[in-house]
Amino acid sequence: MAWRVLEHAGQSWKVSFAAERRSDGGQWTLVFSFRPATAGQRSLWAAHPVTSSSKSAVYAQADRISDKELVQLLTEKLA
């Protein structure tokens, strides 16, 4: 299930998020998954600069990110 749905360049993108922690560090990083609504196109993953030692704090920050910021992140990954 998508957390949000965005429109960019005439296409719908289903956005989900996760917290990722690398094995060599103690910080959680916010990561977004952008899945195109149209079949046959690849999904994109993009890390956001939000980090915390608390996974729940990273999730709480996700709700504060605007659609505009998400579209900008998606645009950077598509370039």
Secondary structure, 3 states (H helix, E strand, C coil): CCCEEEEECCEEEEEEEEEEECCCCCCEEEEEEEEECCCCCCCEEEEEEEEECCHHHHHHHHCCCCHHHHHHHHHHHHC
